[in-house]
Amino acid sequence: MFTRAFALATIERATKTAAQSALLVLGADQINALTADWADVGGFALGGFALSALFSIASGATGPTGPSLANETTTPPRHLKES
């Protein structure tokens, strides 16, 4: 759980959830970016990020090797692997 691959996978998942949360708020406001309440958008995105990261950490503590409860493993991208 305390590996670089796990951290990268957790950040990727949390970032995707943050974007989905922001789109949810914008969608609820009929996607008018000019009049959107950006404090709400940011708050929901940050909340989604935090929840996703916490779930990944909890899953890593109880699941196999990755930030998911599914049977998957994490491997760093080729450009980040140590020689």
Gaussian input, Z-matrix of N, CA and C with variables (Angstrom, degrees):
# hf/3-21g

backbone

0 1
 N
 C     1     B1
 C     2     B2     1     A1
 N     3     B3     2     A2     1     D1
 C     4     B4     3     A3     2     D2
 C     5     B5     4     A4     3     D3
 N     6     B6     5     A5     4     D4
 C     7     B7     6     A6     5     D5
 C     8     B8     7     A7     6     D6
 N     9     B9     8     A8     7     D7
 C    10    B10     9     A9     8     D8
 C    11    B11    10    A10     9     D9
 N    12    B12    11    A11    10    D10
 C    13    B13    12    A12    11    D11
 C    14    B14    13    A13    12    D12
 N    15    B15    14    A14    13    D13
 C    16    B16    15    A15    14    D14
 C    17    B17    16    A16    15    D15
 N    18    B18    17    A17    16    D16
 C    19    B19    18    A18    17    D17
 C    20    B20    19    A19    18    D18
 N    21    B21    20    A20    19    D19
 C    22    B22    21    A21    20    D20
 C    23    B23    22    A22    21    D21
 N    24    B24    23    A23    22    D22
 C    25    B25    24    A24    23    D23
 C    26    B26    25    A25    24    D24
 N    27    B27    26    A26    25    D25
 C    28    B28    27    A27    26    D26
 C    29    B29    28    A28    27    D27
 N    30    B30    29    A29    28    D28
 C    31    B31    30    A30    29    D29
 C    32    B32    31    A31    30    D30
 N    33    B33    32    A32    31    D31
 C    34    B34    33    A33    32    D32
 C    35    B35    34    A34    33    D33
 N    36    B36    35    A35    34    D34
 C    37    B37    36    A36    35    D35
 C    38    B38    37    A37    36    D36
 N    39    B39    38    A38    37    D37
 C    40    B40    39    A39    38    D38
 C    41    B41    40    A40    39    D39
 N    42    B42    41    A41    40    D40
 C    43    B43    42    A42    41    D41
 C    44    B44    43    A43    42    D42
 N    45    B45    44    A44    43    D43
 C    46    B46    45    A45    44    D44
 C    47    B47    46    A46    45    D45
 N    48    B48    47    A47    46    D46
 C    49    B49    48    A48    47    D47
 C    50    B50    49    A49    48    D48
 N    51    B51    50    A50    49    D49
 C    52    B52    51    A51    50    D50
 C    53    B53    52    A52    51    D51
 N    54    B54    53    A53    52    D52
 C    55    B55    54    A54    53    D53
 C    56    B56    55    A55    54    D54
 N    57    B57    56    A56    55    D55
 C    58    B58    57    A57    56    D56
 C    59    B59    58    A58    57    D57
 N    60    B60    59    A59    58    D58
 C    61    B61    60    A60    59    D59
 C    62    B62    61    A61    60    D60
 N    63    B63    62    A62    61    D61
 C    64    B64    63    A63    62    D62
 C    65    B65    64    A64    63    D63
 N    66    B66    65    A65    64    D64
 C    67    B67    66    A66    65    D65
 C    68    B68    67    A67    66    D66
 N    69    B69    68    A68    67    D67
 C    70    B70    69    A69    68    D68
 C    71    B71    70    A70    69    D69
 N    72    B72    71    A71    70    D70
 C    73    B73    72    A72    71    D71
 C    74    B74    73    A73    72    D72
 N    75    B75    74    A74    73    D73
 C    76    B76    75    A75    74    D74
 C    77    B77    76    A76    75    D75
 N    78    B78    77    A77    76    D76
 C    79    B79    78    A78    77    D77
 C    80    B80    79    A79    78    D78
 N    81    B81    80    A80    79    D79
 C    82    B82    81    A81    80    D80
 C    83    B83    82    A82    81    D81
 N    84    B84    83    A83    82    D82
 C    85    B85    84    A84    83    D83
 C    86    B86    85    A85    84    D84
 N    87    B87    86    A86    85    D85
 C    88    B88    87    A87    86    D86
 C    89    B89    88    A88    87    D87
 N    90    B90    89    A89    88    D88
 C    91    B91    90    A90    89    D89
 C    92    B92    91    A91    90    D90
 N    93    B93    92    A92    91    D91
 C    94    B94    93    A93    92    D92
 C    95    B95    94    A94    93    D93
 N    96    B96    95    A95    94    D94
 C    97    B97    96    A96    95    D95
 C    98    B98    97    A97    96    D96
 N    99    B99    98    A98    97    D97
 C   100   B100    99    A99    98    D98
 C   101   B101   100   A100    99    D99
 N   102   B102   101   A101   100   D100
 C   103   B103   102   A102   101   D101
 C   104   B104   103   A103   102   D102
 N   105   B105   104   A104   103   D103
 C   106   B106   105   A105   104   D104
 C   107   B107   106   A106   105   D105
 N   108   B108   107   A107   106   D106
 C   109   B109   108   A108   107   D107
 C   110   B110   109   A109   108   D108
 N   111   B111   110   A110   109   D109
 C   112   B112   111   A111   110   D110
 C   113   B113   112   A112   111   D111
 N   114   B114   113   A113   112   D112
 C   115   B115   114   A114   113   D113
 C   116   B116   115   A115   114   D114
 N   117   B117   116   A116   115   D115
 C   118   B118   117   A117   116   D116
 C   119   B119   118   A118   117   D117
 N   120   B120   119   A119   118   D118
 C   121   B121   120   A120   119   D119
 C   122   B122   121   A121   120   D120
 N   123   B123   122   A122   121   D121
 C   124   B124   123   A123   122   D122
 C   125   B125   124   A124   123   D123
 N   126   B126   125   A125   124   D124
 C   127   B127   126   A126   125   D125
 C   128   B128   127   A127   126   D126
 N   129   B129   128   A128   127   D127
 C   130   B130   129   A129   128   D128
 C   131   B131   130   A130   129   D129
 N   132   B132   131   A131   130   D130
 C   133   B133   132   A132   131   D131
 C   134   B134   133   A133   132   D132
 N   135   B135   134   A134   133   D133
 C   136   B136   135   A135   134   D134
 C   137   B137   136   A136   135   D135
 N   138   B138   137   A137   136   D136
 C   139   B139   138   A138   137   D137
 C   140   B140   139   A139   138   D138
 N   141   B141   140   A140   139   D139
 C   142   B142   141   A141   140   D140
 C   143   B143   142   A142   141   D141
 N   144   B144   143   A143   142   D142
 C   145   B145   144   A144   143   D143
 C   146   B146   145   A145   144   D144
 N   147   B147   146   A146   145   D145
 C   148   B148   147   A147   146   D146
 C   149   B149   148   A148   147   D147
 N   150   B150   149   A149   148   D148
 C   151   B151   150   A150   149   D149
 C   152   B152   151   A151   150   D150
 N   153   B153   152   A152   151   D151
 C   154   B154   153   A153   152   D152
 C   155   B155   154   A154   153   D153
 N   156   B156   155   A155   154   D154
 C   157   B157   156   A156   155   D155
 C   158   B158   157   A157   156   D156
 N   159   B159   158   A158   157   D157
 C   160   B160   159   A159   158   D158
 C   161   B161   160   A160   159   D159
 N   162   B162   161   A161   160   D160
 C   163   B163   162   A162   161   D161
 C   164   B164   163   A163   162   D162
 N   165   B165   164   A164   163   D163
 C   166   B166   165   A165   164   D164
 C   167   B167   166   A166   165   D165
 N   168   B168   167   A167   166   D166
 C   169   B169   168   A168   167   D167
 C   170   B170   169   A169   168   D168
 N   171   B171   170   A170   169   D169
 C   172   B172   171   A171   170   D170
 C   173   B173   172   A172   171   D171
 N   174   B174   173   A173   172   D172
 C   175   B175   174   A174   173   D173
 C   176   B176   175   A175   174   D174
 N   177   B177   176   A176   175   D175
 C   178   B178   177   A177   176   D176
 C   179   B179   178   A178   177   D177
 N   180   B180   179   A179   178   D178
 C   181   B181   180   A180   179   D179
 C   182   B182   181   A181   180   D180
 N   183   B183   182   A182   181   D181
 C   184   B184   183   A183   182   D182
 C   185   B185   184   A184   183   D183
 N   186   B186   185   A185   184   D184
 C   187   B187   186   A186   185   D185
 C   188   B188   187   A187   186   D186
 N   189   B189   188   A188   187   D187
 C   190   B190   189   A189   188   D188
 C   191   B191   190   A190   189   D189
 N   192   B192   191   A191   190   D190
 C   193   B193   192   A192   191   D191
 C   194   B194   193   A193   192   D192
 N   195   B195   194   A194   193   D193
 C   196   B196   195   A195   194   D194
 C   197   B197   196   A196   195   D195
 N   198   B198   197   A197   196   D196
 C   199   B199   198   A198   197   D197
 C   200   B200   199   A199   198   D198
 N   201   B201   200   A200   199   D199
 C   202   B202   201   A201   200   D200
 C   203   B203   202   A202   201   D201
 N   204   B204   203   A203   202   D202
 C   205   B205   204   A204   203   D203
 C   206   B206   205   A205   204   D204
 N   207   B207   206   A206   205   D205
 C   208   B208   207   A207   206   D206
 C   209   B209   208   A208   207   D207
 N   210   B210   209   A209   208   D208
 C   211   B211   210   A210   209   D209
 C   212   B212   211   A211   210   D210
 N   213   B213   212   A212   211   D211
 C   214   B214   213   A213   212   D212
 C   215   B215   214   A214   213   D213
 N   216   B216   215   A215   214   D214
 C   217   B217   216   A216   215   D215
 C   218   B218   217   A217   216   D216
 N   219   B219   218   A218   217   D217
 C   220   B220   219   A219   218   D218
 C   221   B221   220   A220   219   D219
 N   222   B222   221   A221   220   D220
 C   223   B223   222   A222   221   D221
 C   224   B224   223   A223   222   D222
 N   225   B225   224   A224   223   D223
 C   226   B226   225   A225   224   D224
 C   227   B227   226   A226   225   D225
 N   228   B228   227   A227   226   D226
 C   229   B229   228   A228   227   D227
 C   230   B230   229   A229   228   D228
 N   231   B231   230   A230   229   D229
 C   232   B232   231   A231   230   D230
 C   233   B233   232   A232   231   D231
 N   234   B234   233   A233   232   D232
 C   235   B235   234   A234   233   D233
 C   236   B236   235   A235   234   D234
 N   237   B237   236   A236   235   D235
 C   238   B238   237   A237   236   D236
 C   239   B239   238   A238   237   D237
 N   240   B240   239   A239   238   D238
 C   241   B241   240   A240   239   D239
 C   242   B242   241   A241   240   D240
 N   243   B243   242   A242   241   D241
 C   244   B244   243   A243   242   D242
 C   245   B245   244   A244   243   D243
 N   246   B246   245   A245   244   D244
 C   247   B247   246   A246   245   D245
 C   248   B248   247   A247   246   D246

   B1=1.4421
   B2=1.5292
   B3=1.2953
   B4=1.4613
   B5=1.5251
   B6=1.3294
   B7=1.4575
   B8=1.5210
   B9=1.2974
   B10=1.4677
   B11=1.5330
   B12=1.3360
   B13=1.4617
   B14=1.5292
   B15=1.3231
   B16=1.4681
   B17=1.5339
   B18=1.3181
   B19=1.4706
   B20=1.5234
   B21=1.3392
   B22=1.4649
   B23=1.5249
   B24=1.3256
   B25=1.4626
   B26=1.5288
   B27=1.3203
   B28=1.4650
   B29=1.5267
   B30=1.3200
   B31=1.4636
   B32=1.5229
   B33=1.3303
   B34=1.4657
   B35=1.5246
   B36=1.3252
   B37=1.4670
   B38=1.5183
   B39=1.3211
   B40=1.4634
   B41=1.5281
   B42=1.3230
   B43=1.4567
   B44=1.5251
   B45=1.3211
   B46=1.4666
   B47=1.5237
   B48=1.3115
   B49=1.4642
   B50=1.5193
   B51=1.3271
   B52=1.4672
   B53=1.5225
   B54=1.3292
   B55=1.4682
   B56=1.5250
   B57=1.3242
   B58=1.4611
   B59=1.5235
   B60=1.3208
   B61=1.4651
   B62=1.5256
   B63=1.3280
   B64=1.4575
   B65=1.5238
   B66=1.3247
   B67=1.4628
   B68=1.5188
   B69=1.3160
   B70=1.4585
   B71=1.5241
   B72=1.3193
   B73=1.4611
   B74=1.5266
   B75=1.3312
   B76=1.4606
   B77=1.5278
   B78=1.3253
   B79=1.4649
   B80=1.5158
   B81=1.3198
   B82=1.4602
   B83=1.5242
   B84=1.3326
   B85=1.4609
   B86=1.5339
   B87=1.3118
   B88=1.4632
   B89=1.5280
   B90=1.3085
   B91=1.4694
   B92=1.5319
   B93=1.2940
   B94=1.4561
   B95=1.5226
   B96=1.3189
   B97=1.4570
   B98=1.5269
   B99=1.3171
   B100=1.4588
   B101=1.5225
   B102=1.3273
   B103=1.4728
   B104=1.5193
   B105=1.3132
   B106=1.4638
   B107=1.5266
   B108=1.3041
   B109=1.4581
   B110=1.5332
   B111=1.3287
   B112=1.4637
   B113=1.5179
   B114=1.3091
   B115=1.4671
   B116=1.5264
   B117=1.3343
   B118=1.4623
   B119=1.5283
   B120=1.3207
   B121=1.4703
   B122=1.5293
   B123=1.3196
   B124=1.4645
   B125=1.5171
   B126=1.3280
   B127=1.4640
   B128=1.5187
   B129=1.3298
   B130=1.4592
   B131=1.5259
   B132=1.3310
   B133=1.4637
   B134=1.5291
   B135=1.3283
   B136=1.4630
   B137=1.5306
   B138=1.3217
   B139=1.4712
   B140=1.5150
   B141=1.3359
   B142=1.4713
   B143=1.5133
   B144=1.3338
   B145=1.4630
   B146=1.5234
   B147=1.3350
   B148=1.4675
   B149=1.5324
   B150=1.3260
   B151=1.4676
   B152=1.5177
   B153=1.3159
   B154=1.4564
   B155=1.5270
   B156=1.3296
   B157=1.4665
   B158=1.5342
   B159=1.3333
   B160=1.4653
   B161=1.5276
   B162=1.3264
   B163=1.4637
   B164=1.5296
   B165=1.3281
   B166=1.4656
   B167=1.5201
   B168=1.3228
   B169=1.4662
   B170=1.5200
   B171=1.3340
   B172=1.4648
   B173=1.5241
   B174=1.3235
   B175=1.4657
   B176=1.5164
   B177=1.3312
   B178=1.4592
   B179=1.5144
   B180=1.3271
   B181=1.4642
   B182=1.5275
   B183=1.3286
   B184=1.4629
   B185=1.5197
   B186=1.3295
   B187=1.4618
   B188=1.5117
   B189=1.3450
   B190=1.4696
   B191=1.5313
   B192=1.3252
   B193=1.4699
   B194=1.5161
   B195=1.2980
   B196=1.4616
   B197=1.5158
   B198=1.3387
   B199=1.4548
   B200=1.5226
   B201=1.3112
   B202=1.4523
   B203=1.5190
   B204=1.3185
   B205=1.4661
   B206=1.5225
   B207=1.3210
   B208=1.4578
   B209=1.5301
   B210=1.2849
   B211=1.4636
   B212=1.5268
   B213=1.3085
   B214=1.4571
   B215=1.5176
   B216=1.2988
   B217=1.4591
   B218=1.5245
   B219=1.3057
   B220=1.4572
   B221=1.5229
   B222=1.3038
   B223=1.4614
   B224=1.5186
   B225=1.3141
   B226=1.4586
   B227=1.5300
   B228=1.3281
   B229=1.4588
   B230=1.5215
   B231=1.3065
   B232=1.4652
   B233=1.5226
   B234=1.3299
   B235=1.4597
   B236=1.5203
   B237=1.3455
   B238=1.4628
   B239=1.5388
   B240=1.3231
   B241=1.4688
   B242=1.5142
   B243=1.3327
   B244=1.4611
   B245=1.5189
   B246=1.3278
   B247=1.4702
   B248=1.4868
   A1=110.90
   A2=118.47
   A3=121.39
   A4=110.51
   A5=115.61
   A6=120.29
   A7=109.98
   A8=115.04
   A9=120.62
   A10=110.32
   A11=117.11
   A12=121.07
   A13=110.86
   A14=116.63
   A15=120.78
   A16=109.85
   A17=117.06
   A18=120.87
   A19=110.88
   A20=117.51
   A21=120.57
   A22=111.45
   A23=117.11
   A24=120.40
   A25=110.96
   A26=116.80
   A27=120.96
   A28=110.67
   A29=117.47
   A30=121.15
   A31=110.77
   A32=116.80
   A33=119.79
   A34=110.80
   A35=117.04
   A36=120.93
   A37=111.47
   A38=116.54
   A39=120.70
   A40=111.19
   A41=117.61
   A42=121.17
   A43=110.89
   A44=116.59
   A45=120.10
   A46=110.72
   A47=117.14
   A48=120.42
   A49=110.75
   A50=117.74
   A51=120.96
   A52=110.62
   A53=116.57
   A54=120.03
   A55=110.80
   A56=117.37
   A57=120.84
   A58=110.66
   A59=117.17
   A60=121.11
   A61=110.97
   A62=116.52
   A63=120.30
   A64=110.86
   A65=116.62
   A66=119.85
   A67=111.74
   A68=116.80
   A69=120.48
   A70=110.47
   A71=117.15
   A72=120.81
   A73=110.16
   A74=116.92
   A75=120.00
   A76=110.80
   A77=116.50
   A78=120.82
   A79=111.76
   A80=116.83
   A81=120.62
   A82=110.56
   A83=116.17
   A84=121.72
   A85=110.33
   A86=117.44
   A87=124.01
   A88=113.19
   A89=117.76
   A90=125.65
   A91=112.83
   A92=116.11
   A93=121.32
   A94=107.55
   A95=115.93
   A96=121.13
   A97=112.86
   A98=117.69
   A99=119.83
   A100=112.47
   A101=116.56
   A102=118.99
   A103=112.30
   A104=116.99
   A105=120.37
   A106=110.60
   A107=116.11
   A108=121.11
   A109=106.61
   A110=115.35
   A111=120.36
   A112=112.90
   A113=117.66
   A114=119.76
   A115=109.49
   A116=117.35
   A117=120.68
   A118=111.16
   A119=115.82
   A120=120.03
   A121=109.58
   A122=116.85
   A123=120.73
   A124=112.72
   A125=116.33
   A126=119.99
   A127=112.28
   A128=116.76
   A129=120.06
   A130=111.03
   A131=116.73
   A132=120.44
   A133=110.89
   A134=116.59
   A135=120.57
   A136=110.69
   A137=116.20
   A138=119.61
   A139=111.61
   A140=116.88
   A141=120.65
   A142=111.58
   A143=116.60
   A144=121.48
   A145=110.37
   A146=115.96
   A147=120.62
   A148=111.23
   A149=117.05
   A150=119.46
   A151=111.86
   A152=116.86
   A153=120.26
   A154=111.23
   A155=116.60
   A156=120.01
   A157=110.79
   A158=117.01
   A159=120.05
   A160=111.91
   A161=116.74
   A162=119.81
   A163=110.95
   A164=117.57
   A165=120.05
   A166=111.14
   A167=117.11
   A168=120.30
   A169=110.31
   A170=116.77
   A171=120.06
   A172=110.83
   A173=117.35
   A174=120.99
   A175=110.76
   A176=116.97
   A177=120.71
   A178=112.03
   A179=116.35
   A180=120.32
   A181=111.98
   A182=117.39
   A183=119.70
   A184=113.34
   A185=117.32
   A186=121.13
   A187=112.63
   A188=115.99
   A189=120.46
   A190=112.44
   A191=119.11
   A192=119.44
   A193=114.08
   A194=119.03
   A195=121.23
   A196=112.39
   A197=116.34
   A198=121.28
   A199=112.59
   A200=117.17
   A201=122.09
   A202=108.94
   A203=116.31
   A204=119.54
   A205=111.68
   A206=117.18
   A207=121.53
   A208=109.05
   A209=116.20
   A210=121.79
   A211=109.21
   A212=116.42
   A213=121.38
   A214=109.14
   A215=115.76
   A216=120.31
   A217=108.67
   A218=115.71
   A219=120.45
   A220=109.10
   A221=115.10
   A222=121.15
   A223=107.13
   A224=116.75
   A225=118.73
   A226=110.32
   A227=117.50
   A228=120.18
   A229=110.49
   A230=116.83
   A231=121.40
   A232=112.87
   A233=117.01
   A234=118.69
   A235=112.67
   A236=118.27
   A237=120.80
   A238=112.86
   A239=116.81
   A240=119.34
   A241=109.93
   A242=113.23
   A243=118.64
   A244=108.82
   A245=116.74
   A246=120.61
   A247=111.22
   D1=-24.42
   D2=-177.76
   D3=-101.70
   D4=49.06
   D5=179.19
   D6=-113.97
   D7=162.64
   D8=178.22
   D9=-64.03
   D10=-40.91
   D11=-179.57
   D12=-62.07
   D13=-42.04
   D14=178.88
   D15=-63.59
   D16=-44.38
   D17=-179.56
   D18=-63.00
   D19=-43.88
   D20=179.04
   D21=-63.65
   D22=-41.80
   D23=178.72
   D24=-65.63
   D25=-38.76
   D26=178.70
   D27=-65.70
   D28=-43.90
   D29=179.03
   D30=-64.92
   D31=-40.04
   D32=177.77
   D33=-61.45
   D34=-47.54
   D35=179.35
   D36=-61.46
   D37=-44.15
   D38=-177.67
   D39=-67.16
   D40=-37.54
   D41=178.44
   D42=-65.50
   D43=-41.57
   D44=177.20
   D45=-63.09
   D46=-41.81
   D47=178.78
   D48=-65.82
   D49=-37.93
   D50=177.30
   D51=-61.66
   D52=-43.49
   D53=178.82
   D54=-64.57
   D55=-41.06
   D56=178.28
   D57=-63.86
   D58=-39.55
   D59=179.09
   D60=-65.28
   D61=-41.55
   D62=178.38
   D63=-63.90
   D64=-41.91
   D65=178.05
   D66=-65.69
   D67=-32.18
   D68=176.68
   D69=-62.25
   D70=-44.96
   D71=179.42
   D72=-66.02
   D73=-44.53
   D74=179.45
   D75=-64.31
   D76=-38.75
   D77=178.70
   D78=-65.56
   D79=-35.93
   D80=178.61
   D81=-68.62
   D82=-25.55
   D83=178.34
   D84=-96.10
   D85=17.94
   D86=179.44
   D87=64.08
   D88=29.16
   D89=175.44
   D90=48.96
   D91=54.28
   D92=173.48
   D93=-108.86
   D94=91.01
   D95=-174.35
   D96=-63.80
   D97=-23.10
   D98=-178.50
   D99=-74.48
   D100=-29.48
   D101=-178.31
   D102=-113.58
   D103=10.52
   D104=-178.93
   D105=-66.76
   D106=146.92
   D107=174.20
   D108=-85.63
   D109=96.11
   D110=-172.29
   D111=-67.41
   D112=-22.29
   D113=174.58
   D114=-66.80
   D115=-40.69
   D116=176.29
   D117=-65.92
   D118=-43.89
   D119=179.57
   D120=-59.09
   D121=-48.20
   D122=179.12
   D123=-64.26
   D124=-38.96
   D125=179.16
   D126=-64.22
   D127=-43.70
   D128=178.05
   D129=-66.77
   D130=-40.64
   D131=178.97
   D132=-62.89
   D133=-44.72
   D134=178.94
   D135=-64.69
   D136=-40.64
   D137=177.22
   D138=-62.32
   D139=-42.82
   D140=177.77
   D141=-63.37
   D142=-41.25
   D143=178.22
   D144=-60.12
   D145=-48.87
   D146=-177.38
   D147=-63.83
   D148=-44.81
   D149=179.62
   D150=-63.25
   D151=-42.84
   D152=179.22
   D153=-63.08
   D154=-43.99
   D155=179.43
   D156=-63.02
   D157=-41.98
   D158=178.76
   D159=-64.49
   D160=-41.22
   D161=177.24
   D162=-64.77
   D163=-38.48
   D164=178.10
   D165=-64.55
   D166=-41.60
   D167=178.67
   D168=-65.37
   D169=-43.54
   D170=178.40
   D171=-63.92
   D172=-39.70
   D173=179.06
   D174=-67.29
   D175=-37.93
   D176=178.93
   D177=-65.55
   D178=-30.91
   D179=179.76
   D180=-76.09
   D181=-23.20
   D182=-176.73
   D183=-115.74
   D184=-19.90
   D185=-175.67
   D186=-93.50
   D187=-163.88
   D188=-179.05
   D189=-67.17
   D190=-104.46
   D191=-175.12
   D192=-119.02
   D193=-10.07
   D194=-176.25
   D195=-111.93
   D196=-176.72
   D197=-179.04
   D198=-83.12
   D199=26.44
   D200=-178.65
   D201=-134.30
   D202=154.01
   D203=175.77
   D204=-81.93
   D205=-8.00
   D206=176.68
   D207=-72.97
   D208=163.90
   D209=-179.02
   D210=-84.32
   D211=73.99
   D212=178.72
   D213=-130.51
   D214=158.27
   D215=178.66
   D216=-118.29
   D217=159.50
   D218=177.85
   D219=-108.81
   D220=135.32
   D221=174.42
   D222=-134.39
   D223=139.17
   D224=179.97
   D225=-68.73
   D226=151.26
   D227=175.49
   D228=-59.13
   D229=154.89
   D230=-176.52
   D231=-53.92
   D232=-39.22
   D233=-177.08
   D234=-73.41
   D235=-10.23
   D236=178.58
   D237=-106.46
   D238=-4.18
   D239=179.63
   D240=-70.32
   D241=141.62
   D242=178.49
   D243=-81.43
   D244=144.63
   D245=-178.11
   D246=-79.10

